[in-house]
Amino acid sequence: MMPDVIGYQVAGATDSYGDITYGSVTNYRARIIGEQKLITSFQGTEVTSNQTVYVAGVIVAQPTDQITLSTSLLNSSEDSAIHPVILGAKRIPDQSGTHHSTLYLG
């Protein structure tokens, strides 16, 4: 059901050059679907996402966090493909509670 693996890094502080530092990589099982979907971004505007990622785990996603997708899955080694922008996220619980997260990528 979730055949893919993603790496997720939480954004930390900014260094003296203004670059964001990231925490250690946590790997999650996921399902990555290439679909264009109109979503509401973290900033509250409507944007089009290019990929939807269903993650087997609860992630409190922020737009500054970094996601890493597999190069074999994407058939690309471009940095923008491997580390797409996180446009939005949601967690929808069911009768068993919250057990997965949905990320929308640009």
N, C-alpha and C positions, 0 to 999 in steps of 0.2 A: 504494500500500500504506500509506503514511503521509501522508494528505492534509492534516493539520492542522499548525499551528505553535503552539508554546508559548514563553513567555519564562521563563527560569529565573535566579534571583538567589541567590547564596550569602550566607548570613547572616554578618555581620561582628561588630564589637564593639557593645556597648550604649552609648548616649549618656548624658549626665548625668541625663536624665529616665527612664532605664531602657528606652527604646525601642531596638529592634534596628535597626542600620544595615545596608544591603544593598550588595553589589557591583554592578557593571554588569550589565545584562541580556544574557544569551546566548540566542539563538533556536535552537530545535531543531525538526526535522520530527518529527511525532508522529501517533499514532492515539489518539483519545480515545473511550472506550466507556463509556456510562452503564449501569452494572450494579452491583447490590449484591452484595458478596462478603465473606465472613467471612475476615479476615486476622489475622495476628499483628502488632501495632503495634511501633513502635520501643521502647516500654516493656515489651514482652513480653506484653501482654494481648490477648485476642481482641476485635476491634472490627469493625464493618461499614463497609466503604468504599462510596462511592456512584459512584465513577468509577475506571476503570483507564486509565492512560496508558502506551502503549508509545512510548518515546523512541528516535529514531535517533541514539544517542550514549551514551557511558558517563558517567553522573552518579553521584557519591558523595553521595546525598541525605541530608539531615539534617532532623529535624522542624521546625527553626527557619528553614530555607530558604523562599523564596517562589516560587511558580509563578504564572504569569499565563496565563489562558485567554482566548480571543477572545470578545468580546461577541456577535459575529454567530453564533458557534457555539452559544452558550448561550441566546441570545434574552433576555439579562438584563444589567443594568448594576449589579447589587448587588455590593458589595465581597466578600461571602462567596462569591459564585458565580465572580467573576473571579479571586480569590485564595483557593482552597480550602486547607484544612489538609492537609499531607502526612502521612498516617497511617503509611505503610510504604513500603518499596522493596525491590527485589531485582534482581540481575544474574545471569542464567543463561548461561554460555558454551556454545558448541557446538564442533564440530570446527574452526571457523575462529577461535575465541577469543571474547572478550567484545566485542559490537558494539552492544548496545542495553540499555536499562534499563527497568524496569517500576516505575511509581509508583502508589500507591493513595491516593486523595484522599477527604476527608470532606465 
